[in-house]
Amino acid sequence: MNLSKLIELIQISFLPDKQKTQLIDHLEKRGADEGFVDVFNQYLADALETKRECYSTIMEQLKHLIKVIEDDMNGKQKELNYGVSQKLSEVDVTNFTAKNKIWDEYYEKLDTIQGDYSKKLKDSFSKLYLNLSQSGQ
């Protein structure tokens, strides 16, 4: 591989700018000698470790966000289920009109809870993605 192609690859790499400059300076002064290869490999290993740590942190944040949102949704569903049980217990067993109304209200509220859940997930993921984009990760 010629030096210009190697320089181009370094320039588009995910390495920090300071390391890119150091590698390019080394290439221009001494070429792709063993010292360059050692430093380049170390920079890549360090950068990959940083990316791995960042990925792990992001995954933990996502797990936490999902748990908080799911716990909230599950709590609301539990309250809703309890409420519908209470309402149904107060209605005569043969009053199908009242029961249907209770179930219609239940499913309407359940749809709202599930819609809120989806919106919260989407908003949380969007904010996390935006934060990652701005931080350059």
Order of alpha helices (4+ residues) and beta strands (2+ residues): alpha-alpha-alpha-alpha
